[in-house]
């Protein structure tokens, strides 16, 4: 199991489009993937779960991957979050 702590720096937080990108990227890996903040934990492969977290700008999140491709999964999701999901 590997985890990483990141900050959501997208000005609009994890609204519909970046949340969908995040879920699609997580779903492309075989590992079990979770996303959490201080209060909630969600299945990172479920758009409803991720959207229900209401992640806004500046929120610290922990992404946890557990499985055969956990390292690659964490690297890909980290890159996606750090790129602000392609938004400014």
PDB file of N, CA, C and O in Angstrom:
ATOM      1  N   UNK A   1       0.849  -1.178   0.000  1.00  0.00           N
ATOM      2  CA  UNK A   1       0.000   0.000   0.000  1.00  0.00           C
ATOM      3  C   UNK A   1       0.893   1.239   0.000  1.00  0.00           C
ATOM      4  O   UNK A   1       1.880   1.324   0.730  1.00  0.00           O
ATOM      5  N   UNK A   2       0.511   2.190  -0.842  1.00  0.00           N
ATOM      6  CA  UNK A   2       1.234   3.453  -0.959  1.00  0.00           C
ATOM      7  C   UNK A   2       0.224   4.585  -0.830  1.00  0.00           C
ATOM      8  O   UNK A   2      -0.890   4.495  -1.345  1.00  0.00           O
ATOM      9  N   UNK A   3       0.618   5.646  -0.142  1.00  0.00           N
ATOM     10  CA  UNK A   3      -0.241   6.818  -0.126  1.00  0.00           C
ATOM     11  C   UNK A   3       0.576   8.082  -0.301  1.00  0.00           C
ATOM     12  O   UNK A   3       1.787   8.107  -0.081  1.00  0.00           O
ATOM     13  N   UNK A   4      -0.127   9.133  -0.704  1.00  0.00           N
ATOM     14  CA  UNK A   4       0.502  10.430  -0.927  1.00  0.00           C
ATOM     15  C   UNK A   4      -0.484  11.494  -0.450  1.00  0.00           C
ATOM     16  O   UNK A   4      -1.698  11.350  -0.592  1.00  0.00           O
ATOM     17  N   UNK A   5       0.066  12.560   0.117  1.00  0.00           N
ATOM     18  CA  UNK A   5      -0.758  13.690   0.552  1.00  0.00           C
ATOM     19  C   UNK A   5      -0.509  14.843  -0.409  1.00  0.00           C
ATOM     20  O   UNK A   5       0.634  15.237  -0.642  1.00  0.00           O
ATOM     21  N   UNK A   6      -1.585  15.375  -0.961  1.00  0.00           N
ATOM     22  CA  UNK A   6      -1.516  16.469  -1.922  1.00  0.00           C
ATOM     23  C   UNK A   6      -2.508  17.545  -1.535  1.00  0.00           C
ATOM     24  O   UNK A   6      -3.391  17.320  -0.709  1.00  0.00           O
ATOM     25  N   UNK A   7      -2.359  18.717  -2.137  1.00  0.00           N
ATOM     26  CA  UNK A   7      -3.333  19.789  -1.957  1.00  0.00           C
ATOM     27  C   UNK A   7      -4.046  20.015  -3.275  1.00  0.00           C
ATOM     28  O   UNK A   7      -3.425  20.010  -4.338  1.00  0.00           O
ATOM     29  N   UNK A   8      -5.348  20.212  -3.203  1.00  0.00           N
ATOM     30  CA  UNK A   8      -6.131  20.561  -4.386  1.00  0.00           C
ATOM     31  C   UNK A   8      -5.865  22.034  -4.668  1.00  0.00           C
ATOM     32  O   UNK A   8      -6.295  22.902  -3.908  1.00  0.00           O
ATOM     33  N   UNK A   9      -5.164  22.312  -5.748  1.00  0.00           N
ATOM     34  CA  UNK A   9      -4.802  23.692  -6.075  1.00  0.00           C
ATOM     35  C   UNK A   9      -5.585  24.218  -7.280  1.00  0.00           C
ATOM     36  O   UNK A   9      -5.374  25.349  -7.716  1.00  0.00           O
ATOM     37  N   UNK A  10      -6.488  23.393  -7.814  1.00  0.00           N
ATOM     38  CA  UNK A  10      -7.362  23.842  -8.880  1.00  0.00           C
ATOM     39  C   UNK A  10      -8.294  24.903  -8.288  1.00  0.00           C
ATOM     40  O   UNK A  10      -8.972  24.623  -7.300  1.00  0.00           O
ATOM     41  N   UNK A  11      -8.350  26.106  -8.856  1.00  0.00           N
ATOM     42  CA  UNK A  11      -9.156  27.182  -8.277  1.00  0.00           C
ATOM     43  C   UNK A  11     -10.616  26.810  -8.031  1.00  0.00           C
ATOM     44  O   UNK A  11     -11.242  27.331  -7.108  1.00  0.00           O
ATOM     45  N   UNK A  12     -11.155  25.921  -8.841  1.00  0.00           N
ATOM     46  CA  UNK A  12     -12.560  25.518  -8.686  1.00  0.00           C
ATOM     47  C   UNK A  12     -12.713  24.209  -7.936  1.00  0.00           C
ATOM     48  O   UNK A  12     -13.810  23.653  -7.888  1.00  0.00           O
ATOM     49  N   UNK A  13     -11.642  23.708  -7.353  1.00  0.00           N
ATOM     50  CA  UNK A  13     -11.708  22.447  -6.629  1.00  0.00           C
ATOM     51  C   UNK A  13     -11.942  21.271  -7.554  1.00  0.00           C
ATOM     52  O   UNK A  13     -11.666  21.339  -8.752  1.00  0.00           O
ATOM     53  N   UNK A  14     -12.453  20.194  -6.986  1.00  0.00           N
ATOM     54  CA  UNK A  14     -12.734  19.000  -7.784  1.00  0.00           C
ATOM     55  C   UNK A  14     -14.189  19.031  -8.228  1.00  0.00           C
ATOM     56  O   UNK A  14     -15.011  18.238  -7.768  1.00  0.00           O
ATOM     57  N   UNK A  15     -14.495  19.968  -9.139  1.00  0.00           N
ATOM     58  CA  UNK A  15     -15.840  20.026  -9.700  1.00  0.00           C
ATOM     59  C   UNK A  15     -15.999  18.908 -10.719  1.00  0.00           C
ATOM     60  O   UNK A  15     -15.113  18.061 -10.831  1.00  0.00           O
ATOM     61  N   UNK A  16     -17.079  18.877 -11.453  1.00  0.00           N
ATOM     62  CA  UNK A  16     -17.447  17.728 -12.289  1.00  0.00           C
ATOM     63  C   UNK A  16     -16.343  17.256 -13.248  1.00  0.00           C
ATOM     64  O   UNK A  16     -16.025  16.067 -13.268  1.00  0.00           O
ATOM     65  N   UNK A  17     -15.764  18.148 -14.030  1.00  0.00           N
ATOM     66  CA  UNK A  17     -14.796  17.713 -15.035  1.00  0.00           C
ATOM     67  C   UNK A  17     -13.528  17.144 -14.417  1.00  0.00           C
ATOM     68  O   UNK A  17     -13.128  16.041 -14.792  1.00  0.00           O
ATOM     69  N   UNK A  18     -12.867  17.846 -13.480  1.00  0.00           N
ATOM     70  CA  UNK A  18     -11.675  17.240 -12.893  1.00  0.00           C
ATOM     71  C   UNK A  18     -11.980  15.991 -12.073  1.00  0.00           C
ATOM     72  O   UNK A  18     -11.162  15.073 -12.018  1.00  0.00           O
ATOM     73  N   UNK A  19     -13.133  15.947 -11.443  1.00  0.00           N
ATOM     74  CA  UNK A  19     -13.502  14.741 -10.697  1.00  0.00           C
ATOM     75  C   UNK A  19     -13.635  13.556 -11.657  1.00  0.00           C
ATOM     76  O   UNK A  19     -13.199  12.448 -11.344  1.00  0.00           O
ATOM     77  N   UNK A  20     -14.235  13.793 -12.820  1.00  0.00           N
ATOM     78  CA  UNK A  20     -14.373  12.733 -13.822  1.00  0.00           C
ATOM     79  C   UNK A  20     -12.995  12.287 -14.320  1.00  0.00           C
ATOM     80  O   UNK A  20     -12.758  11.092 -14.500  1.00  0.00           O
ATOM     81  N   UNK A  21     -12.095  13.236 -14.541  1.00  0.00           N
ATOM     82  CA  UNK A  21     -10.734  12.888 -14.962  1.00  0.00           C
ATOM     83  C   UNK A  21     -10.051  12.039 -13.899  1.00  0.00           C
ATOM     84  O   UNK A  21      -9.397  11.045 -14.215  1.00  0.00           O
ATOM     85  N   UNK A  22     -10.203  12.427 -12.658  1.00  0.00           N
ATOM     86  CA  UNK A  22      -9.574  11.711 -11.552  1.00  0.00           C
ATOM     87  C   UNK A  22     -10.092  10.280 -11.480  1.00  0.00           C
ATOM     88  O   UNK A  22      -9.310   9.339 -11.350  1.00  0.00           O
ATOM     89  N   UNK A  23     -11.404  10.117 -11.562  1.00  0.00           N
ATOM     90  CA  UNK A  23     -12.031   8.792 -11.482  1.00  0.00           C
ATOM     91  C   UNK A  23     -11.611   7.925 -12.671  1.00  0.00           C
ATOM     92  O   UNK A  23     -11.311   6.744 -12.502  1.00  0.00           O
ATOM     93  N   UNK A  24     -11.590   8.501 -13.858  1.00  0.00           N
ATOM     94  CA  UNK A  24     -11.177   7.738 -15.042  1.00  0.00           C
ATOM     95  C   UNK A  24      -9.734   7.268 -14.913  1.00  0.00           C
ATOM     96  O   UNK A  24      -9.413   6.130 -15.254  1.00  0.00           O
ATOM     97  N   UNK A  25      -8.874   8.141 -14.424  1.00  0.00           N
ATOM     98  CA  UNK A  25      -7.463   7.765 -14.249  1.00  0.00           C
ATOM     99  C   UNK A  25      -7.341   6.670 -13.200  1.00  0.00           C
ATOM    100  O   UNK A  25      -6.630   5.689 -13.417  1.00  0.00           O
ATOM    101  N   UNK A  26      -8.017   6.815 -12.073  1.00  0.00           N
ATOM    102  CA  UNK A  26      -7.972   5.804 -11.010  1.00  0.00           C
ATOM    103  C   UNK A  26      -8.496   4.461 -11.519  1.00  0.00           C
ATOM    104  O   UNK A  26      -7.937   3.410 -11.204  1.00  0.00           O
ATOM    105  N   UNK A  27      -9.565   4.501 -12.304  1.00  0.00           N
ATOM    106  CA  UNK A  27     -10.188   3.280 -12.807  1.00  0.00           C
ATOM    107  C   UNK A  27      -9.322   2.559 -13.836  1.00  0.00           C
ATOM    108  O   UNK A  27      -9.553   1.386 -14.126  1.00  0.00           O
ATOM    109  N   UNK A  28      -8.339   3.244 -14.382  1.00  0.00           N
ATOM    110  CA  UNK A  28      -7.482   2.612 -15.387  1.00  0.00           C
ATOM    111  C   UNK A  28      -6.424   1.701 -14.752  1.00  0.00           C
ATOM    112  O   UNK A  28      -5.645   1.064 -15.461  1.00  0.00           O
ATOM    113  N   UNK A  29      -6.399   1.642 -13.427  1.00  0.00           N
ATOM    114  CA  UNK A  29      -5.441   0.796 -12.714  1.00  0.00           C
ATOM    115  C   UNK A  29      -6.173  -0.338 -12.001  1.00  0.00           C
ATOM    116  O   UNK A  29      -7.348  -0.213 -11.655  1.00  0.00           O
ATOM    117  N   UNK A  30      -5.470  -1.434 -11.787  1.00  0.00           N
ATOM    118  CA  UNK A  30      -6.051  -2.582 -11.098  1.00  0.00           C
ATOM    119  C   UNK A  30      -6.100  -2.401  -9.583  1.00  0.00           C
ATOM    120  O   UNK A  30      -6.908  -3.040  -8.911  1.00  0.00           O
ATOM    121  N   UNK A  31      -5.259  -1.552  -9.051  1.00  0.00           N
ATOM    122  CA  UNK A  31      -5.186  -1.344  -7.605  1.00  0.00           C
ATOM    123  C   UNK A  31      -6.482  -0.766  -7.056  1.00  0.00           C
ATOM    124  O   UNK A  31      -7.227  -0.085  -7.761  1.00  0.00           O
ATOM    125  N   UNK A  32      -6.734  -1.051  -5.785  1.00  0.00           N
ATOM    126  CA  UNK A  32      -7.832  -0.429  -5.058  1.00  0.00           C
ATOM    127  C   UNK A  32      -7.360   0.979  -4.704  1.00  0.00           C
ATOM    128  O   UNK A  32      -6.259   1.145  -4.181  1.00  0.00           O
ATOM    129  N   UNK A  33      -8.176   1.992  -4.982  1.00  0.00           N
ATOM    130  CA  UNK A  33      -7.758   3.380  -4.793  1.00  0.00           C
ATOM    131  C   UNK A  33      -8.795   4.114  -3.946  1.00  0.00           C
ATOM    132  O   UNK A  33      -9.995   4.053  -4.215  1.00  0.00           O
ATOM    133  N   UNK A  34      -8.311   4.807  -2.923  1.00  0.00           N
ATOM    134  CA  UNK A  34      -9.165   5.608  -2.040  1.00  0.00           C
ATOM    135  C   UNK A  34      -8.661   7.043  -2.032  1.00  0.00           C
ATOM    136  O   UNK A  34      -7.471   7.299  -2.218  1.00  0.00           O
ATOM    137  N   UNK A  35      -9.574   7.967  -1.817  1.00  0.00           N
ATOM    138  CA  UNK A  35      -9.225   9.371  -1.644  1.00  0.00           C
ATOM    139  C   UNK A  35      -9.876   9.826  -0.346  1.00  0.00           C
ATOM    140  O   UNK A  35     -11.027   9.489  -0.068  1.00  0.00           O
ATOM    141  N   UNK A  36      -9.135  10.591   0.446  1.00  0.00           N
ATOM    142  CA  UNK A  36      -9.692  11.045   1.721  1.00  0.00           C
ATOM    143  C   UNK A  36      -9.215  12.453   2.046  1.00  0.00           C
ATOM    144  O   UNK A  36      -8.170  12.908   1.580  1.00  0.00           O
ATOM    145  N   UNK A  37     -10.022  13.125   2.863  1.00  0.00           N
ATOM    146  CA  UNK A  37      -9.602  14.377   3.472  1.00  0.00           C
ATOM    147  C   UNK A  37      -9.666  14.134   4.977  1.00  0.00           C
ATOM    148  O   UNK A  37      -9.651  12.979   5.400  1.00  0.00           O
ATOM    149  N   UNK A  38      -9.733  15.146   5.772  1.00  0.00           N
ATOM    150  CA  UNK A  38      -9.757  14.943   7.224  1.00  0.00           C
ATOM    151  C   UNK A  38     -11.012  14.248   7.725  1.00  0.00           C
ATOM    152  O   UNK A  38     -10.991  13.622   8.785  1.00  0.00           O
ATOM    153  N   UNK A  39     -12.103  14.348   6.977  1.00  0.00           N
ATOM    154  CA  UNK A  39     -13.385  13.863   7.468  1.00  0.00           C
ATOM    155  C   UNK A  39     -13.964  12.679   6.707  1.00  0.00           C
ATOM    156  O   UNK A  39     -14.675  11.864   7.296  1.00  0.00           O
ATOM    157  N   UNK A  40     -13.679  12.563   5.412  1.00  0.00           N
ATOM    158  CA  UNK A  40     -14.348  11.579   4.579  1.00  0.00           C
ATOM    159  C   UNK A  40     -13.357  10.721   3.812  1.00  0.00           C
ATOM    160  O   UNK A  40     -12.238  11.141   3.515  1.00  0.00           O
ATOM    161  N   UNK A  41     -13.797   9.503   3.498  1.00  0.00           N
ATOM    162  CA  UNK A  41     -13.026   8.587   2.656  1.00  0.00           C
ATOM    163  C   UNK A  41     -13.949   8.136   1.537  1.00  0.00           C
ATOM    164  O   UNK A  41     -15.116   7.824   1.772  1.00  0.00           O
ATOM    165  N   UNK A  42     -13.419   8.103   0.309  1.00  0.00           N
ATOM    166  CA  UNK A  42     -14.237   7.710  -0.833  1.00  0.00           C
ATOM    167  C   UNK A  42     -13.475   6.756  -1.739  1.00  0.00           C
ATOM    168  O   UNK A  42     -12.246   6.770  -1.797  1.00  0.00           O
ATOM    169  N   UNK A  43     -14.228   5.935  -2.437  1.00  0.00           N
ATOM    170  CA  UNK A  43     -13.680   5.081  -3.486  1.00  0.00           C
ATOM    171  C   UNK A  43     -13.320   5.995  -4.651  1.00  0.00           C
ATOM    172  O   UNK A  43     -14.197   6.640  -5.227  1.00  0.00           O
ATOM    173  N   UNK A  44     -12.051   6.055  -4.999  1.00  0.00           N
ATOM    174  CA  UNK A  44     -11.586   6.968  -6.043  1.00  0.00           C
ATOM    175  C   UNK A  44     -12.026   6.540  -7.436  1.00  0.00           C
ATOM    176  O   UNK A  44     -11.799   7.268  -8.402  1.00  0.00           O
ATOM    177  N   UNK A  45     -12.645   5.381  -7.555  1.00  0.00           N
ATOM    178  CA  UNK A  45     -13.132   4.912  -8.848  1.00  0.00           C
ATOM    179  C   UNK A  45     -14.629   5.162  -9.016  1.00  0.00           C
ATOM    180  O   UNK A  45     -15.232   4.713  -9.991  1.00  0.00           O
ATOM    181  N   UNK A  46     -15.228   5.882  -8.061  1.00  0.00           N
ATOM    182  CA  UNK A  46     -16.661   6.185  -8.095  1.00  0.00           C
ATOM    183  C   UNK A  46     -16.867   7.689  -8.205  1.00  0.00           C
ATOM    184  O   UNK A  46     -16.515   8.437  -7.293  1.00  0.00           O
ATOM    185  N   UNK A  47     -17.437   8.133  -9.319  1.00  0.00           N
ATOM    186  CA  UNK A  47     -17.652   9.562  -9.518  1.00  0.00           C
ATOM    187  C   UNK A  47     -18.574  10.138  -8.441  1.00  0.00           C
ATOM    188  O   UNK A  47     -18.343  11.249  -7.963  1.00  0.00           O
ATOM    189  N   UNK A  48     -19.599   9.406  -8.060  1.00  0.00           N
ATOM    190  CA  UNK A  48     -20.508   9.912  -7.026  1.00  0.00           C
ATOM    191  C   UNK A  48     -19.807  10.070  -5.688  1.00  0.00           C
ATOM    192  O   UNK A  48     -20.035  11.045  -4.971  1.00  0.00           O
ATOM    193  N   UNK A  49     -18.953   9.110  -5.350  1.00  0.00           N
ATOM    194  CA  UNK A  49     -18.220   9.186  -4.088  1.00  0.00           C
ATOM    195  C   UNK A  49     -17.260  10.371  -4.066  1.00  0.00           C
ATOM    196  O   UNK A  49     -17.183  11.099  -3.077  1.00  0.00           O
ATOM    197  N   UNK A  50     -16.530  10.558  -5.164  1.00  0.00           N
ATOM    198  CA  UNK A  50     -15.556  11.652  -5.234  1.00  0.00           C
ATOM    199  C   UNK A  50     -16.272  13.003  -5.222  1.00  0.00           C
ATOM    200  O   UNK A  50     -15.854  13.916  -4.510  1.00  0.00           O
ATOM    201  N   UNK A  51     -17.341  13.137  -6.001  1.00  0.00           N
ATOM    202  CA  UNK A  51     -18.080  14.397  -6.048  1.00  0.00           C
ATOM    203  C   UNK A  51     -18.716  14.727  -4.696  1.00  0.00           C
ATOM    204  O   UNK A  51     -18.799  15.895  -4.316  1.00  0.00           O
ATOM    205  N   UNK A  52     -19.161  13.710  -3.980  1.00  0.00           N
ATOM    206  CA  UNK A  52     -19.831  13.947  -2.699  1.00  0.00           C
ATOM    207  C   UNK A  52     -18.881  14.467  -1.624  1.00  0.00           C
ATOM    208  O   UNK A  52     -19.326  14.967  -0.591  1.00  0.00           O
ATOM    209  N   UNK A  53     -17.580  14.353  -1.860  1.00  0.00           N
ATOM    210  CA  UNK A  53     -16.613  14.857  -0.889  1.00  0.00           C
ATOM    211  C   UNK A  53     -16.569  16.384  -0.867  1.00  0.00           C
ATOM    212  O   UNK A  53     -16.186  16.978   0.141  1.00  0.00           O
ATOM    213  N   UNK A  54     -16.959  17.020  -1.974  1.00  0.00           N
ATOM    214  CA  UNK A  54     -16.967  18.485  -2.016  1.00  0.00           C
ATOM    215  C   UNK A  54     -15.591  19.094  -1.834  1.00  0.00           C
ATOM    216  O   UNK A  54     -15.433  20.052  -1.078  1.00  0.00           O
ATOM    217  N   UNK A  55     -14.596  18.554  -2.513  1.00  0.00           N
ATOM    218  CA  UNK A  55     -13.215  19.025  -2.353  1.00  0.00           C
ATOM    219  C   UNK A  55     -13.020  20.373  -3.031  1.00  0.00           C
ATOM    220  O   UNK A  55     -13.236  20.511  -4.235  1.00  0.00           O
ATOM    221  N   UNK A  56     -12.612  21.361  -2.251  1.00  0.00           N
ATOM    222  CA  UNK A  56     -12.433  22.723  -2.737  1.00  0.00           C
ATOM    223  C   UNK A  56     -10.949  23.096  -2.748  1.00  0.00           C
ATOM    224  O   UNK A  56     -10.100  22.365  -2.239  1.00  0.00           O
ATOM    225  N   UNK A  57     -10.670  24.239  -3.334  1.00  0.00           N
ATOM    226  CA  UNK A  57      -9.307  24.756  -3.411  1.00  0.00           C
ATOM    227  C   UNK A  57      -8.651  24.755  -2.030  1.00  0.00           C
ATOM    228  O   UNK A  57      -9.241  25.207  -1.048  1.00  0.00           O
ATOM    229  N   UNK A  58      -7.435  24.245  -1.972  1.00  0.00           N
ATOM    230  CA  UNK A  58      -6.658  24.264  -0.739  1.00  0.00           C
ATOM    231  C   UNK A  58      -6.857  23.064   0.166  1.00  0.00           C
ATOM    232  O   UNK A  58      -6.158  22.931   1.170  1.00  0.00           O
ATOM    233  N   UNK A  59      -7.795  22.188  -0.165  1.00  0.00           N
ATOM    234  CA  UNK A  59      -8.038  21.009   0.662  1.00  0.00           C
ATOM    235  C   UNK A  59      -6.879  20.019   0.537  1.00  0.00           C
ATOM    236  O   UNK A  59      -6.447  19.705  -0.572  1.00  0.00           O
ATOM    237  N   UNK A  60      -6.379  19.532   1.664  1.00  0.00           N
ATOM    238  CA  UNK A  60      -5.358  18.479   1.662  1.00  0.00           C
ATOM    239  C   UNK A  60      -6.073  17.140   1.506  1.00  0.00           C
ATOM    240  O   UNK A  60      -7.017  16.836   2.235  1.00  0.00           O
ATOM    241  N   UNK A  61      -5.608  16.348   0.544  1.00  0.00           N
ATOM    242  CA  UNK A  61      -6.194  15.030   0.305  1.00  0.00           C
ATOM    243  C   UNK A  61      -5.114  13.967   0.418  1.00  0.00           C
ATOM    244  O   UNK A  61      -3.938  14.224   0.164  1.00  0.00           O
ATOM    245  N   UNK A  62      -5.529  12.785   0.798  1.00  0.00           N
ATOM    246  CA  UNK A  62      -4.643  11.631   0.803  1.00  0.00           C
ATOM    247  C   UNK A  62      -5.174  10.646  -0.225  1.00  0.00           C
ATOM    248  O   UNK A  62      -6.347  10.272  -0.194  1.00  0.00           O
ATOM    249  N   UNK A  63      -4.310  10.232  -1.128  1.00  0.00           N
ATOM    250  CA  UNK A  63      -4.662   9.219  -2.116  1.00  0.00           C
ATOM    251  C   UNK A  63      -3.913   7.958  -1.724  1.00  0.00           C
ATOM    252  O   UNK A  63      -2.698   7.979  -1.527  1.00  0.00           O
ATOM    253  N   UNK A  64      -4.653   6.855  -1.613  1.00  0.00           N
ATOM    254  CA  UNK A  64      -4.075   5.575  -1.215  1.00  0.00           C
ATOM    255  C   UNK A  64      -4.351   4.544  -2.297  1.00  0.00           C
ATOM    256  O   UNK A  64      -5.489   4.388  -2.741  1.00  0.00           O
ATOM    257  N   UNK A  65      -3.308   3.843  -2.718  1.00  0.00           N
ATOM    258  CA  UNK A  65      -3.461   2.772  -3.703  1.00  0.00           C
ATOM    259  C   UNK A  65      -2.887   1.493  -3.112  1.00  0.00           C
ATOM    260  O   UNK A  65      -1.855   1.505  -2.442  1.00  0.00           O
ATOM    261  N   UNK A  66      -3.574   0.398  -3.375  1.00  0.00           N
ATOM    262  CA  UNK A  66      -3.147  -0.896  -2.862  1.00  0.00           C
ATOM    263  C   UNK A  66      -3.378  -1.949  -3.941  1.00  0.00           C
ATOM    264  O   UNK A  66      -4.517  -2.260  -4.287  1.00  0.00           O
ATOM    265  N   UNK A  67      -2.283  -2.492  -4.466  1.00  0.00           N
ATOM    266  CA  UNK A  67      -2.405  -3.511  -5.501  1.00  0.00           C
ATOM    267  C   UNK A  67      -1.146  -3.630  -6.332  1.00  0.00           C
ATOM    268  O   UNK A  67      -0.110  -3.044  -6.020  1.00  0.00           O
ATOM    269  N   UNK A  68      -1.261  -4.401  -7.396  1.00  0.00           N
ATOM    270  CA  UNK A  68      -0.091  -4.729  -8.207  1.00  0.00           C
ATOM    271  C   UNK A  68       0.520  -3.524  -8.914  1.00  0.00           C
ATOM    272  O   UNK A  68       1.726  -3.504  -9.161  1.00  0.00           O
ATOM    273  N   UNK A  69      -0.288  -2.525  -9.244  1.00  0.00           N
ATOM    274  CA  UNK A  69       0.226  -1.350  -9.955  1.00  0.00           C
ATOM    275  C   UNK A  69       0.094  -0.071  -9.119  1.00  0.00           C
ATOM    276  O   UNK A  69      -0.093   1.021  -9.656  1.00  0.00           O
ATOM    277  N   UNK A  70       0.194  -0.232  -7.807  1.00  0.00           N
ATOM    278  CA  UNK A  70      -0.018   0.892  -6.889  1.00  0.00           C
ATOM    279  C   UNK A  70       0.955   2.044  -7.118  1.00  0.00           C
ATOM    280  O   UNK A  70       0.563   3.208  -7.034  1.00  0.00           O
ATOM    281  N   UNK A  71       2.199   1.740  -7.401  1.00  0.00           N
ATOM    282  CA  UNK A  71       3.204   2.796  -7.603  1.00  0.00           C
ATOM    283  C   UNK A  71       2.860   3.642  -8.837  1.00  0.00           C
ATOM    284  O   UNK A  71       2.883   4.872  -8.785  1.00  0.00           O
ATOM    285  N   UNK A  72       2.546   2.971  -9.930  1.00  0.00           N
ATOM    286  CA  UNK A  72       2.198   3.668 -11.162  1.00  0.00           C
ATOM    287  C   UNK A  72       0.911   4.472 -10.983  1.00  0.00           C
ATOM    288  O   UNK A  72       0.780   5.577 -11.511  1.00  0.00           O
ATOM    289  N   UNK A  73      -0.023   3.914 -10.245  1.00  0.00           N
ATOM    290  CA  UNK A  73      -1.292   4.584  -9.975  1.00  0.00           C
ATOM    291  C   UNK A  73      -1.067   5.879  -9.202  1.00  0.00           C
ATOM    292  O   UNK A  73      -1.578   6.930  -9.589  1.00  0.00           O
ATOM    293  N   UNK A  74      -0.316   5.810  -8.129  1.00  0.00           N
ATOM    294  CA  UNK A  74      -0.028   7.004  -7.322  1.00  0.00           C
ATOM    295  C   UNK A  74       0.704   8.053  -8.157  1.00  0.00           C
ATOM    296  O   UNK A  74       0.395   9.241  -8.070  1.00  0.00           O
ATOM    297  N   UNK A  75       1.665   7.622  -8.958  1.00  0.00           N
ATOM    298  CA  UNK A  75       2.405   8.569  -9.802  1.00  0.00           C
ATOM    299  C   UNK A  75       1.476   9.269 -10.788  1.00  0.00           C
ATOM    300  O   UNK A  75       1.577  10.482 -10.972  1.00  0.00           O
ATOM    301  N   UNK A  76       0.576   8.527 -11.422  1.00  0.00           N
ATOM    302  CA  UNK A  76      -0.337   9.104 -12.411  1.00  0.00           C
ATOM    303  C   UNK A  76      -1.336  10.061 -11.764  1.00  0.00           C
ATOM    304  O   UNK A  76      -1.594  11.142 -12.292  1.00  0.00           O
ATOM    305  N   UNK A  77      -1.895   9.666 -10.625  1.00  0.00           N
ATOM    306  CA  UNK A  77      -2.862  10.536  -9.948  1.00  0.00           C
ATOM    307  C   UNK A  77      -2.190  11.780  -9.374  1.00  0.00           C
ATOM    308  O   UNK A  77      -2.782  12.859  -9.374  1.00  0.00           O
ATOM    309  N   UNK A  78      -0.960  11.637  -8.885  1.00  0.00           N
ATOM    310  CA  UNK A  78      -0.211  12.794  -8.398  1.00  0.00           C
ATOM    311  C   UNK A  78       0.029  13.784  -9.532  1.00  0.00           C
ATOM    312  O   UNK A  78      -0.168  14.988  -9.367  1.00  0.00           O
ATOM    313  N   UNK A  79       0.448  13.276 -10.665  1.00  0.00           N
ATOM    314  CA  UNK A  79       0.689  14.147 -11.826  1.00  0.00           C
ATOM    315  C   UNK A  79      -0.587  14.864 -12.246  1.00  0.00           C
ATOM    316  O   UNK A  79      -0.545  16.045 -12.591  1.00  0.00           O
ATOM    317  N   UNK A  80      -1.707  14.174 -12.222  1.00  0.00           N
ATOM    318  CA  UNK A  80      -2.980  14.776 -12.598  1.00  0.00           C
ATOM    319  C   UNK A  80      -3.369  15.892 -11.627  1.00  0.00           C
ATOM    320  O   UNK A  80      -3.749  16.980 -12.059  1.00  0.00           O
ATOM    321  N   UNK A  81      -3.280  15.636 -10.349  1.00  0.00           N
ATOM    322  CA  UNK A  81      -3.640  16.655  -9.346  1.00  0.00           C
ATOM    323  C   UNK A  81      -2.681  17.838  -9.435  1.00  0.00           C
ATOM    324  O   UNK A  81      -3.117  18.988  -9.387  1.00  0.00           O
ATOM    325  N   UNK A  82      -1.387  17.573  -9.564  1.00  0.00           N
ATOM    326  CA  UNK A  82      -0.396  18.650  -9.621  1.00  0.00           C
ATOM    327  C   UNK A  82      -0.493  19.481 -10.899  1.00  0.00           C
ATOM    328  O   UNK A  82      -0.021  20.618 -10.937  1.00  0.00           O
ATOM    329  N   UNK A  83      -1.104  18.920 -11.947  1.00  0.00           N
ATOM    330  CA  UNK A  83      -1.291  19.671 -13.197  1.00  0.00           C
ATOM    331  C   UNK A  83      -2.559  20.516 -13.151  1.00  0.00           C
ATOM    332  O   UNK A  83      -2.906  21.166 -14.136  1.00  0.00           O
ATOM    333  N   UNK A  84      -3.258  20.510 -12.004  1.00  0.00           N
ATOM    334  CA  UNK A  84      -4.536  21.222 -11.850  1.00  0.00           C
ATOM    335  C   UNK A  84      -5.559  20.740 -12.864  1.00  0.00           C
ATOM    336  O   UNK A  84      -6.436  21.498 -13.280  1.00  0.00           O
ATOM    337  N   UNK A  85      -5.448  19.487 -13.258  1.00  0.00           N
ATOM    338  CA  UNK A  85      -6.399  18.849 -14.157  1.00  0.00           C
ATOM    339  C   UNK A  85      -6.476  19.567 -15.505  1.00  0.00           C
ATOM    340  O   UNK A  85      -7.513  19.562 -16.167  1.00  0.00           O
ATOM    341  N   UNK A  86      -5.373  20.177 -15.894  1.00  0.00           N
ATOM    342  CA  UNK A  86      -5.317  20.873 -17.172  1.00  0.00           C
ATOM    343  C   UNK A  86      -6.004  22.226 -17.167  1.00  0.00           C
ATOM    344  O   UNK A  86      -6.151  22.860 -18.212  1.00  0.00           O
ATOM    345  N   UNK A  87      -6.425  22.667 -15.989  1.00  0.00           N
ATOM    346  CA  UNK A  87      -7.059  23.983 -15.887  1.00  0.00           C
ATOM    347  C   UNK A  87      -6.039  24.983 -15.351  1.00  0.00           C
ATOM    348  O   UNK A  87      -4.991  24.580 -14.846  1.00  0.00           O
ATOM    349  N   UNK A  88      -6.321  26.251 -15.450  1.00  0.00           N
ATOM    350  CA  UNK A  88      -5.393  27.273 -14.992  1.00  0.00           C
ATOM    351  C   UNK A  88      -5.352  27.396 -13.503  1.00  0.00           C
ATOM    352  O   UNK A  88      -4.610  28.223 -12.972  1.00  0.00           O
TER     353      UNK A  88
END
